[in-house]
């Protein structure tokens, strides 16, 4: 999976709006949408309580944005570039 910066750039190039807002001690808010409909989906990714200030393994902002963009915008250039 590509890094967050690359995913955000590719979404932007496909006219899909996305953003990430980080909170140092709590986690991050991630959203995706388009100009016509606004925000279509958002999620929070929390830091793990067992390992203070450590990000969880697996789900990342980049992976969530990638999967959500393909699901919400199957006809977009982004989806066409990332599916078989």
Secondary structure, DSSP 8 states (H G I E B T S, - for coil): ---HHHHHHHHHHTT-EEEEEEETTTEEEEEEEETTTEEEEEEEEEEESSSTTEE-SS--HHHHHHHHHHHH-TTSHHHHHH--
